[in-house]
Amino acid sequence: MDREMIKMKNLIDVISMGPFGSDIKVEFFVDEGVPVLNGANISSVKLTEESFRYVTEAKADSLKKAIATPGDIVVTHRGTLGQIAYIPKNASHQRYVISQSQFRVKLKAEYVDYRFFTYYFHSPEGQRRLLANKSYVGVPALAQATTNFRLIDFPMKSLKTQKKIADVLSTLDAKIDLNNRINAELESLARTIYDYWFLQFDFPGADGRPYRSSGGEMKLDVETGWMIPKNWDIRSLADIANITMGQSPPGASLNLDKNGTVFYQGCTDFTDRFPVNRLFTTEPKRMAVAGDILLSVRAPVGTLNIANEDCCIGRGVAALSSKTGHDDFLFYVLSYLKTVFDRRNTDGTTFGSITKADLHSLKVVVPPIEVLDNFRSLVNSGSEMINNNSYESRHLSALRDWLLPLLMSGEVVVEE
């Protein structure tokens, strides 16, 4: 379908590079102030408002060309290329400092909708145009970033059509964002309950009061030196979980054509809940079944996902399930163990991998079955909602990614 193409320079009001590295040093950062953007903030279509560092208002005033405001576009020109995000009009701050690896663009609002503009550059065609001048000599970079950006051809549509397309796509993303926020809250709640019950031992006692805080009897486990409730045990992970260590299939059996069984070599394809199907094998060796907890056993050790279908697992993954049917408890046990691994990594003891013997012998505090049953009853509905939201978000993401190039090319039209 023929489309009117226009050079970007005709749509750009202002374009400017980020500051020099010497303009933003570690000593300039403060606890509150003007946020400084990083790659994680612009990994999606819309600015992600987390993981900020801040500089003072006065410091931001001295970096005028590096200030982005709501409605602006931020683009990465070195490092992780292809990132482009818009700052929404209802952003939490009125200004942001871009990094030395970014440039910012302010568009002529009478010609182009900033959301439509950003979505276009997330389409396959837009990414090709954006990365046409990439260089991988040394640090990946866009050659003459702002100059060449002005020369990119952009498919023009009426402003009304742009807004309609942006409304459709941003509505899908808004629902995905909402699901993610709900899931984060539910996860946080479940982790808090796990912490109170199984780390602080303030589960509801026989009288309904917090066990340890109200004087519940404790005992010392001589082997570990841990104090635990009197009727609880300490066991090895292998005592409470079925554990399958992965085994990689022959390399020649692997393919991206969906031929055979879905295969996960490590946590590369893990997401916040369920892994993404990318790699397949025609000669599976070790299998996980739907519902198994998938645990990364190679760096980064401890990353978790849940298998949403039967799948083949490679050497970088182990599959676990509870021997008593309390997978919710097991999931948060493993989540806690990941925090232990992460702390040790921070302390300088790097865990490149965890062996079968080490995994099987990990010590776990195990309560009576009735406590596990009560925990499952308390968190089960939240776990089901997390799973449902994750499934829905995956389908919405697939729908958005399918629609995006069709809407941009005009093959699919948004009606009134």
TORTOR-520627 format. One record per residue (C-alpha): residue number from 1; residue in three letters; z, x, y. Coordinates in steps of 0.02 Angstrom, whole numbers, plus 32768, in hexadecimal, padded with zeros to 4 digits. Example, Ala and Ser with C-alpha at 12.3 -4.5 7.8 and 13.67 -1.06 7.14 Angstrom:
<rs>
+-------+--------+------+------+------+
: fivex : gudren :   c3 :   c1 :   c2 :
+-------+--------+------+------+------+
:     1 :    ALA : 8186 : 8267 : 7F1F :
:     2 :    SER : 8165 : 82AC : 7FCB :
+-------+--------+------+------+------+
</rs>
This chain:
<rs>
+-------+--------+------+------+------+
: fivex : gudren :   c3 :   c1 :   c2 :
+-------+--------+------+------+------+
:     1 :    MET : 8000 : 8000 : 8000 :
:     2 :    ASP : 7FCE : 8048 : 80A8 :
:     3 :    ARG : 805E : 806A : 811D :
:     4 :    GLU : 8068 : 80A2 : 81D0 :
:     5 :    MET : 80B1 : 8152 : 81D5 :
:     6 :    ILE : 8101 : 819B : 826F :
:     7 :    LYS : 8145 : 8248 : 8294 :
:     8 :    MET : 8201 : 8250 : 8299 :
:     9 :    LYS : 81FF : 82A1 : 8344 :
:    10 :    ASN : 81CB : 81F8 : 838B :
:    11 :    LEU : 8267 : 81A5 : 8342 :
:    12 :    ILE : 82E9 : 8229 : 836C :
:    13 :    ASP : 8350 : 821D : 840A :
:    14 :    VAL : 83BF : 82B5 : 83EC :
:    15 :    ILE : 83C6 : 8337 : 8362 :
:    16 :    SER : 843F : 83CA : 835F :
:    17 :    MET : 8484 : 844C : 82E7 :
:    18 :    GLY : 8537 : 8465 : 82B0 :
:    19 :    PRO : 85A5 : 84EC : 82FE :
:    20 :    PHE : 85A7 : 85A4 : 82CE :
:    21 :    GLY : 8625 : 85D2 : 8249 :
:    22 :    SER : 868C : 862F : 82CA :
:    23 :    ASP : 86A0 : 858D : 832D :
:    24 :    ILE : 8705 : 853A : 82A2 :
:    25 :    LYS : 8780 : 85AF : 824E :
:    26 :    VAL : 8811 : 8583 : 81DD :
:    27 :    GLU : 888C : 85A1 : 826A :
:    28 :    PHE : 8839 : 8517 : 82D0 :
:    29 :    PHE : 8867 : 848F : 8253 :
:    30 :    VAL : 88F4 : 8417 : 827B :
:    31 :    ASP : 8947 : 8384 : 8222 :
:    32 :    GLU : 88F8 : 82FE : 8291 :
:    33 :    GLY : 886A : 82F7 : 830C :
:    34 :    VAL : 87AC : 82F2 : 82FF :
:    35 :    PRO : 876C : 82F9 : 824A :
:    36 :    VAL : 86FC : 838A : 8215 :
:    37 :    LEU : 8677 : 8353 : 8198 :
:    38 :    ASN : 8651 : 83AB : 80F4 :
:    39 :    GLY : 85D2 : 838E : 806A :
:    40 :    ALA : 8641 : 8312 : 800E :
:    41 :    ASN : 8641 : 82A1 : 80A8 :
:    42 :    ILE : 8583 : 828C : 80A5 :
:    43 :    SER : 8560 : 8289 : 7FEA :
:    44 :    SER : 8537 : 81CF : 7FF2 :
:    45 :    VAL : 84CC : 8165 : 8066 :
:    46 :    LYS : 8561 : 813A : 80D3 :
:    47 :    LEU : 85E6 : 81B2 : 8113 :
:    48 :    THR : 8678 : 81C5 : 809A :
:    49 :    GLU : 8719 : 81C3 : 80FD :
:    50 :    GLU : 8788 : 8237 : 8097 :
:    51 :    SER : 87B1 : 82EF : 807B :
:    52 :    PHE : 87AB : 8312 : 8135 :
:    53 :    ARG : 87EA : 83A9 : 8193 :
:    54 :    TYR : 880B : 8393 : 824D :
:    55 :    VAL : 87FE : 83F1 : 82F0 :
:    56 :    THR : 8850 : 83C6 : 8394 :
:    57 :    GLU : 87FD : 8356 : 8415 :
:    58 :    ALA : 87EF : 83ED : 8488 :
:    59 :    LYS : 8797 : 8453 : 8401 :
:    60 :    ALA : 871F : 83C3 : 83E1 :
:    61 :    ASP : 86FA : 83BB : 849B :
:    62 :    SER : 86BF : 8470 : 8493 :
:    63 :    LEU : 8643 : 8446 : 8407 :
:    64 :    LYS : 85DF : 83BF : 8460 :
:    65 :    LYS : 853A : 83DC : 8403 :
:    66 :    ALA : 8594 : 83D6 : 835D :
:    67 :    ILE : 85E1 : 832A : 837C :
:    68 :    ALA : 859F : 8296 : 8318 :
:    69 :    THR : 85CD : 81E4 : 8344 :
:    70 :    PRO : 85BC : 8139 : 82EF :
:    71 :    GLY : 8504 : 8111 : 82D4 :
:    72 :    ASP : 84D3 : 81C9 : 82C1 :
:    73 :    ILE : 8484 : 8217 : 8226 :
:    74 :    VAL : 84C9 : 82B8 : 81DA :
:    75 :    VAL : 8459 : 8328 : 816E :
:    76 :    THR : 8483 : 83C3 : 8107 :
:    77 :    HIS : 840B : 8453 : 812B :
:    78 :    ARG : 845B : 84D9 : 80BD :
:    79 :    GLY : 84BE : 84DC : 801B :
:    80 :    THR : 84B0 : 8433 : 7FC3 :
:    81 :    LEU : 8407 : 83FA : 8004 :
:    82 :    GLY : 83CC : 8346 : 800D :
:    83 :    GLN : 846F : 82FE : 804F :
:    84 :    ILE : 8459 : 8281 : 80DC :
:    85 :    ALA : 84D3 : 81FA : 8114 :
:    86 :    TYR : 84ED : 8185 : 81A6 :
:    87 :    ILE : 858F : 816D : 8204 :
:    88 :    PRO : 85AD : 80B0 : 8207 :
:    89 :    LYS : 85CB : 8057 : 82AB :
:    90 :    ASN : 8678 : 8023 : 826C :
:    91 :    ALA : 86AA : 80D5 : 823C :
:    92 :    SER : 8762 : 8101 : 8246 :
:    93 :    HIS : 8746 : 8184 : 82CF :
:    94 :    GLN : 86DC : 8186 : 836C :
:    95 :    ARG : 86A0 : 8237 : 8351 :
:    96 :    TYR : 8690 : 82B8 : 82C7 :
:    97 :    VAL : 866D : 8373 : 82C9 :
:    98 :    ILE : 85DD : 83A2 : 8255 :
:    99 :    SER : 85E5 : 8444 : 81F2 :
:   100 :    GLN : 8579 : 84DF : 8209 :
:   101 :    SER : 8514 : 84A6 : 8170 :
:   102 :    GLN : 84E4 : 83FF : 81C0 :
:   103 :    PHE : 8481 : 83B8 : 8250 :
:   104 :    ARG : 8491 : 830E : 829F :
:   105 :    VAL : 840D : 8293 : 82D9 :
:   106 :    LYS : 8419 : 8204 : 8355 :
:   107 :    LEU : 8388 : 818C : 8345 :
:   108 :    LYS : 8330 : 811E : 83C3 :
:   109 :    ALA : 8380 : 8078 : 8397 :
:   110 :    GLU : 82F0 : 8013 : 83DD :
:   111 :    TYR : 827C : 8059 : 8357 :
:   112 :    VAL : 82E1 : 807A : 82BB :
:   113 :    ASP : 837D : 803A : 8262 :
:   114 :    TYR : 83EE : 80CD : 8238 :
:   115 :    ARG : 841F : 8082 : 818F :
:   116 :    PHE : 8369 : 8065 : 815B :
:   117 :    PHE : 833F : 8115 : 8195 :
:   118 :    THR : 83C7 : 8160 : 8125 :
:   119 :    TYR : 839B : 80F6 : 808E :
:   120 :    TYR : 82E7 : 8130 : 809C :
:   121 :    PHE : 831D : 81E5 : 808A :
:   122 :    HIS : 837D : 81B8 : 7FEE :
:   123 :    SER : 82DE : 8177 : 7F9D :
:   124 :    PRO : 8276 : 81EE : 7F31 :
:   125 :    GLU : 81EE : 81F4 : 7FB7 :
:   126 :    GLY : 826B : 8213 : 8041 :
:   127 :    GLN : 82C0 : 829E : 7FE0 :
:   128 :    ARG : 8219 : 82F3 : 7FC1 :
:   129 :    ARG : 81F2 : 82F1 : 807B :
:   130 :    LEU : 82A0 : 8329 : 80AA :
:   131 :    LEU : 829E : 83BD : 8031 :
:   132 :    ALA : 81E9 : 83F1 : 804E :
:   133 :    ASN : 8221 : 848E : 80AB :
:   134 :    LYS : 82B1 : 84C1 : 803A :
:   135 :    SER : 82D0 : 8578 : 8012 :
:   136 :    TYR : 833A : 85BC : 7F85 :
:   137 :    VAL : 833D : 866F : 7FBF :
:   138 :    GLY : 83F8 : 8691 : 7FCA :
:   139 :    VAL : 8454 : 85F3 : 7FFD :
:   140 :    PRO : 83E3 : 8559 : 7FE8 :
:   141 :    ALA : 83A8 : 8523 : 8095 :
:   142 :    LEU : 8328 : 84BE : 80F3 :
:   143 :    ALA : 82B5 : 8532 : 8154 :
:   144 :    GLN : 82B8 : 8510 : 8211 :
:   145 :    ALA : 831D : 8475 : 81E8 :
:   146 :    THR : 831A : 8412 : 828A :
:   147 :    THR : 8269 : 8446 : 82B9 :
:   148 :    ASN : 821D : 8413 : 8213 :
:   149 :    PHE : 8287 : 8375 : 820C :
:   150 :    ARG : 8230 : 833B : 82AB :
:   151 :    LEU : 8187 : 834F : 8256 :
:   152 :    ILE : 81AB : 82E5 : 81BC :
:   153 :    ASP : 8140 : 824A : 81A9 :
:   154 :    PHE : 81A7 : 81AB : 81A6 :
:   155 :    PRO : 8167 : 80FF : 816A :
:   156 :    MET : 8179 : 8086 : 81FA :
:   157 :    LYS : 81A3 : 7FCF : 81E3 :
:   158 :    SER : 81D6 : 7F4F : 8263 :
:   159 :    LEU : 828A : 7F60 : 829A :
:   160 :    LYS : 82AC : 7EB2 : 8254 :
:   161 :    THR : 826A : 7EE4 : 81A9 :
:   162 :    GLN : 82CD : 7F86 : 81AD :
:   163 :    LYS : 836E : 7F27 : 81CE :
:   164 :    LYS : 834C : 7EAA : 8141 :
:   165 :    ILE : 832D : 7F36 : 80C5 :
:   166 :    ALA : 83C8 : 7F94 : 80FF :
:   167 :    ASP : 842F : 7EF4 : 80F0 :
:   168 :    VAL : 83FC : 7EDD : 803A :
:   169 :    LEU : 8420 : 7F91 : 8008 :
:   170 :    SER : 84C1 : 7FA1 : 806C :
:   171 :    THR : 8501 : 7EFD : 8021 :
:   172 :    LEU : 84ED : 7F48 : 7F73 :
:   173 :    ASP : 8544 : 7FE7 : 7FAB :
:   174 :    ALA : 85D0 : 7F83 : 7FFD :
:   175 :    LYS : 85F5 : 7F2B : 7F59 :
:   176 :    ILE : 85F5 : 7FD2 : 7EFD :
:   177 :    ASP : 866C : 8019 : 7F80 :
:   178 :    LEU : 86DE : 7F81 : 7F6D :
:   179 :    ASN : 86E2 : 7F96 : 7EB0 :
:   180 :    ASN : 870D : 804D : 7EC5 :
:   181 :    ARG : 879B : 8026 : 7F3D :
:   182 :    ILE : 87E1 : 7FA1 : 7EC9 :
:   183 :    ASN : 87D6 : 8018 : 7E36 :
:   184 :    ALA : 882D : 80A2 : 7E98 :
:   185 :    GLU : 88BD : 802D : 7EC3 :
:   186 :    LEU : 88CD : 7FEF : 7E0F :
:   187 :    GLU : 88C9 : 80A2 : 7DCD :
:   188 :    SER : 894C : 80D6 : 7E4B :
:   189 :    LEU : 89BC : 8044 : 7E19 :
:   190 :    ALA : 89AB : 806B : 7D5F :
:   191 :    ARG : 89D0 : 8124 : 7D7E :
:   192 :    THR : 8A6A : 80F5 : 7DE2 :
:   193 :    ILE : 8AAA : 8088 : 7D54 :
:   194 :    TYR : 8A86 : 8114 : 7CD8 :
:   195 :    ASP : 8AE5 : 818E : 7D46 :
:   196 :    TYR : 8B7E : 811D : 7D55 :
:   197 :    TRP : 8B82 : 80F0 : 7C9D :
:   198 :    PHE : 8B4F : 818E : 7C42 :
:   199 :    LEU : 8B74 : 821E : 7CB9 :
:   200 :    GLN : 8C0E : 81E0 : 7D15 :
:   201 :    PHE : 8C44 : 8171 : 7C83 :
:   202 :    ASP : 8C69 : 80DC : 7CF2 :
:   203 :    PHE : 8C15 : 805E : 7C80 :
:   204 :    PRO : 8C6E : 7FB5 : 7C76 :
:   205 :    GLY : 8D05 : 7FC9 : 7C04 :
:   206 :    ALA : 8D4F : 7F42 : 7B94 :
:   207 :    ASP : 8DA1 : 7EF5 : 7C2E :
:   208 :    GLY : 8D00 : 7EFE : 7C93 :
:   209 :    ARG : 8D44 : 7F88 : 7D04 :
:   210 :    PRO : 8CF0 : 8034 : 7D1B :
:   211 :    TYR : 8D2A : 8093 : 7C81 :
:   212 :    ARG : 8D56 : 8141 : 7CC0 :
:   213 :    SER : 8D8C : 810E : 7D70 :
:   214 :    SER : 8E06 : 8090 : 7D2A :
:   215 :    GLY : 8E58 : 810C : 7CB4 :
:   216 :    GLY : 8DEE : 80FC : 7C18 :
:   217 :    GLU : 8E1F : 8179 : 7B91 :
:   218 :    MET : 8DB5 : 8216 : 7B89 :
:   219 :    LYS : 8DA6 : 82A0 : 7B07 :
:   220 :    LEU : 8D6B : 8354 : 7B07 :
:   221 :    ASP : 8CD5 : 8384 : 7A9E :
:   222 :    VAL : 8D02 : 8434 : 7A65 :
:   223 :    GLU : 8C4F : 846E : 7A43 :
:   224 :    THR : 8C09 : 8444 : 7AEF :
:   225 :    GLY : 8CA8 : 8440 : 7B57 :
:   226 :    TRP : 8C77 : 8394 : 7B98 :
:   227 :    MET : 8CF4 : 8309 : 7BBA :
:   228 :    ILE : 8CB3 : 8263 : 7B76 :
:   229 :    PRO : 8CFA : 81B5 : 7B54 :
:   230 :    LYS : 8D64 : 81AF : 7AB6 :
:   231 :    ASN : 8CEA : 8145 : 7A4F :
:   232 :    TRP : 8C4E : 81A5 : 7A82 :
:   233 :    ASP : 8BF5 : 8233 : 7A29 :
:   234 :    ILE : 8B8D : 82CC : 7A55 :
:   235 :    ARG : 8AF4 : 82E1 : 79E8 :
:   236 :    SER : 8A52 : 8340 : 79E5 :
:   237 :    LEU : 89B9 : 82EC : 7A2E :
:   238 :    ALA : 896A : 82EA : 7981 :
:   239 :    ASP : 89FC : 827F : 7943 :
:   240 :    ILE : 89D1 : 81F0 : 79B9 :
:   241 :    ALA : 8915 : 8203 : 79D0 :
:   242 :    ASN : 8879 : 820C : 7965 :
:   243 :    ILE : 881F : 82A6 : 79A8 :
:   244 :    THR : 8769 : 82D3 : 798B :
:   245 :    MET : 872F : 837B : 79CD :
:   246 :    GLY : 8678 : 837E : 7A01 :
:   247 :    GLN : 85F0 : 83E2 : 79AC :
:   248 :    SER : 854B : 8403 : 7A01 :
:   249 :    PRO : 84AB : 83CB : 79AA :
:   250 :    PRO : 8413 : 8440 : 799B :
:   251 :    GLY : 83C6 : 8466 : 7A43 :
:   252 :    ALA : 831A : 842F : 7A07 :
:   253 :    SER : 835E : 837F : 79E9 :
:   254 :    LEU : 838F : 8366 : 7A9F :
:   255 :    ASN : 8321 : 82FF : 7B13 :
:   256 :    LEU : 831F : 829A : 7BB4 :
:   257 :    ASP : 82AC : 8215 : 7B6A :
:   258 :    LYS : 8337 : 81A5 : 7B24 :
:   259 :    ASN : 8302 : 81D6 : 7A75 :
:   260 :    GLY : 8395 : 81CB : 79FC :
:   261 :    THR : 844E : 81C6 : 7A27 :
:   262 :    VAL : 8498 : 81DF : 7AD3 :
:   263 :    PHE : 84E9 : 828C : 7ADB :
:   264 :    TYR : 8570 : 82D7 : 7B4B :
:   265 :    GLN : 8581 : 8394 : 7B44 :
:   266 :    GLY : 860D : 839A : 7BC4 :
:   267 :    CYS : 8648 : 833D : 7C5E :
:   268 :    THR : 85A7 : 8357 : 7CC2 :
:   269 :    ASP : 8578 : 82A0 : 7CAE :
:   270 :    PHE : 8629 : 825A : 7CC5 :
:   271 :    THR : 8647 : 81E1 : 7D54 :
:   272 :    ASP : 86E6 : 818C : 7D8F :
:   273 :    ARG : 86F2 : 8128 : 7CEC :
:   274 :    PHE : 865A : 8128 : 7C7A :
:   275 :    PRO : 85DD : 81B5 : 7C5D :
:   276 :    VAL : 8527 : 81A6 : 7C91 :
:   277 :    ASN : 84A3 : 81A7 : 7C0A :
:   278 :    ARG : 842F : 823A : 7C2A :
:   279 :    LEU : 841D : 82A7 : 7B8F :
:   280 :    PHE : 83F5 : 826D : 7ADD :
:   281 :    THR : 83EE : 82BC : 7A31 :
:   282 :    THR : 8390 : 828F : 7993 :
:   283 :    GLU : 840C : 82F2 : 7926 :
:   284 :    PRO : 84BD : 82BE : 7957 :
:   285 :    LYS : 854C : 831E : 7909 :
:   286 :    ARG : 85F4 : 82DF : 7948 :
:   287 :    MET : 8605 : 822D : 7989 :
:   288 :    ALA : 8678 : 81CD : 79FC :
:   289 :    VAL : 867F : 8110 : 79F2 :
:   290 :    ALA : 867F : 8093 : 7A81 :
:   291 :    GLY : 872A : 808E : 7AD2 :
:   292 :    ASP : 875A : 8140 : 7AA5 :
:   293 :    ILE : 87A4 : 81AC : 7B2E :
:   294 :    LEU : 8731 : 823F : 7B51 :
:   295 :    LEU : 878D : 82DE : 7B83 :
:   296 :    SER : 873B : 837A : 7BCA :
:   297 :    VAL : 877B : 8410 : 7B67 :
:   298 :    ARG : 871B : 8492 : 7BCA :
:   299 :    ALA : 8727 : 84B9 : 7C83 :
:   300 :    PRO : 8759 : 844D : 7CD6 :
:   301 :    VAL : 87D4 : 8427 : 7C49 :
:   302 :    GLY : 881F : 8378 : 7C4B :
:   303 :    THR : 8798 : 8311 : 7CA1 :
:   304 :    LEU : 8798 : 8262 : 7C56 :
:   305 :    ASN : 871B : 81D6 : 7C39 :
:   306 :    ILE : 870F : 8145 : 7BBF :
:   307 :    ALA : 867F : 8131 : 7B45 :
:   308 :    ASN : 8629 : 808A : 7B64 :
:   309 :    GLU : 85BF : 809B : 7AC8 :
:   310 :    ASP : 85B7 : 8103 : 7A29 :
:   311 :    CYS : 857F : 81B2 : 7A5C :
:   312 :    CYS : 856C : 8264 : 7A20 :
:   313 :    ILE : 85E5 : 82E3 : 7A6B :
:   314 :    GLY : 85C8 : 839E : 7A7E :
:   315 :    ARG : 863E : 8432 : 7A7F :
:   316 :    GLY : 8679 : 840E : 7B2F :
:   317 :    VAL : 86C0 : 8363 : 7B04 :
:   318 :    ALA : 8746 : 8319 : 7A93 :
:   319 :    ALA : 8756 : 8260 : 7A6B :
:   320 :    LEU : 8802 : 8211 : 7A59 :
:   321 :    SER : 8849 : 8168 : 7A2B :
:   322 :    SER : 88FB : 812B : 7A11 :
:   323 :    LYS : 8938 : 811E : 795E :
:   324 :    THR : 89A0 : 8086 : 798E :
:   325 :    GLY : 8920 : 802F : 79FC :
:   326 :    HIS : 8971 : 8063 : 7AA0 :
:   327 :    ASP : 88DA : 80B5 : 7AF0 :
:   328 :    ASP : 8918 : 8089 : 7B9F :
:   329 :    PHE : 89B4 : 80F3 : 7B83 :
:   330 :    LEU : 894D : 8180 : 7B37 :
:   331 :    PHE : 88D5 : 817E : 7BCB :
:   332 :    TYR : 8962 : 819A : 7C48 :
:   333 :    VAL : 89B3 : 821D : 7BD8 :
:   334 :    LEU : 8910 : 827E : 7BE1 :
:   335 :    SER : 8902 : 825D : 7C9C :
:   336 :    TYR : 89AE : 82AB : 7CB2 :
:   337 :    LEU : 897D : 8340 : 7C46 :
:   338 :    LYS : 88E8 : 835C : 7CB9 :
:   339 :    THR : 895E : 836E : 7D4D :
:   340 :    VAL : 89BA : 83F3 : 7CE9 :
:   341 :    PHE : 8918 : 8452 : 7CC9 :
:   342 :    ASP : 88E7 : 8440 : 7D80 :
:   343 :    ARG : 898E : 8485 : 7DBA :
:   344 :    ARG : 897D : 851B : 7D46 :
:   345 :    ASN : 88CE : 853A : 7D88 :
:   346 :    THR : 8915 : 8537 : 7E39 :
:   347 :    ASP : 899C : 85B3 : 7E03 :
:   348 :    GLY : 8914 : 862A : 7DCA :
:   349 :    THR : 8918 : 8609 : 7D0F :
:   350 :    THR : 8866 : 85CF : 7CF1 :
:   351 :    PHE : 8846 : 8560 : 7C5A :
:   352 :    GLY : 8792 : 8580 : 7C2A :
:   353 :    SER : 87A9 : 8518 : 7B8E :
:   354 :    ILE : 882B : 84CC : 7B1B :
:   355 :    THR : 881E : 84E8 : 7A60 :
:   356 :    LYS : 8830 : 8467 : 79D7 :
:   357 :    ALA : 88D7 : 84B1 : 79A4 :
:   358 :    ASP : 8919 : 84B0 : 7A57 :
:   359 :    LEU : 88DF : 83FD : 7A74 :
:   360 :    HIS : 892A : 83BD : 79D1 :
:   361 :    SER : 89D1 : 8412 : 79F3 :
:   362 :    LEU : 89EA : 83D7 : 7AA7 :
:   363 :    LYS : 8A96 : 8389 : 7AB4 :
:   364 :    VAL : 8AA4 : 82D3 : 7AEB :
:   365 :    VAL : 8B3B : 8265 : 7B0E :
:   366 :    VAL : 8B2A : 81CA : 7AA1 :
:   367 :    PRO : 8B8E : 812A : 7AC0 :
:   368 :    PRO : 8BB1 : 809F : 7A42 :
:   369 :    ILE : 8B24 : 8027 : 7A1A :
:   370 :    GLU : 8B73 : 7F99 : 7A7E :
:   371 :    VAL : 8B6E : 8003 : 7B1D :
:   372 :    LEU : 8AB7 : 802D : 7AFD :
:   373 :    ASP : 8A93 : 7F75 : 7AE1 :
:   374 :    ASN : 8AE6 : 7F47 : 7B86 :
:   375 :    PHE : 8A84 : 7FCE : 7BE3 :
:   376 :    ARG : 89E1 : 7F8F : 7B97 :
:   377 :    SER : 8A09 : 7EDC : 7BCA :
:   378 :    LEU : 8A2D : 7F16 : 7C7B :
:   379 :    VAL : 8991 : 7F7F : 7C98 :
:   380 :    ASN : 8913 : 7F2F : 7C23 :
:   381 :    SER : 88CC : 7EB0 : 7C9E :
:   382 :    GLY : 88B8 : 7F39 : 7D20 :
:   383 :    SER : 885F : 7FA8 : 7CA2 :
:   384 :    GLU : 87E8 : 7F1C : 7C76 :
:   385 :    MET : 87C3 : 7EFE : 7D2E :
:   386 :    ILE : 87A1 : 7FB7 : 7D48 :
:   387 :    ASN : 8729 : 7FB6 : 7CB6 :
:   388 :    ASN : 86D0 : 7F19 : 7CF3 :
:   389 :    ASN : 86C2 : 7F5C : 7DA4 :
:   390 :    SER : 867E : 8001 : 7D63 :
:   391 :    TYR : 85FB : 7FA9 : 7CF9 :
:   392 :    GLU : 85C9 : 7F3B : 7D8C :
:   393 :    SER : 85BD : 7FD0 : 7E02 :
:   394 :    ARG : 854E : 802B : 7D87 :
:   395 :    HIS : 84D7 : 7F97 : 7D7D :
:   396 :    LEU : 84D8 : 7F81 : 7E3A :
:   397 :    SER : 84B2 : 803A : 7E52 :
:   398 :    ALA : 8421 : 802E : 7DD9 :
:   399 :    LEU : 83E0 : 7F93 : 7E34 :
:   400 :    ARG : 83EE : 7FEB : 7EDE :
:   401 :    ASP : 8396 : 8087 : 7E9E :
:   402 :    TRP : 830B : 801B : 7E53 :
:   403 :    LEU : 82F6 : 7FB5 : 7EF1 :
:   404 :    LEU : 82FD : 8045 : 7F6B :
:   405 :    PRO : 824E : 8090 : 7F52 :
:   406 :    LEU : 8200 : 7FE4 : 7F3C :
:   407 :    LEU : 8248 : 7FA4 : 7FDF :
:   408 :    MET : 8214 : 8042 : 803A :
:   409 :    SER : 8161 : 803A : 7FF9 :
:   410 :    GLY : 8150 : 7F7F : 801C :
:   411 :    GLU : 8135 : 7F53 : 7F63 :
:   412 :    VAL : 81D1 : 7EE5 : 7F71 :
:   413 :    VAL : 81E8 : 7E7D : 800F :
:   414 :    VAL : 828A : 7E33 : 8050 :
:   415 :    GLU : 8270 : 7D7D : 8081 :
:   416 :    GLU : 82CD : 7D24 : 810B :
+-------+--------+------+------+------+
</rs>
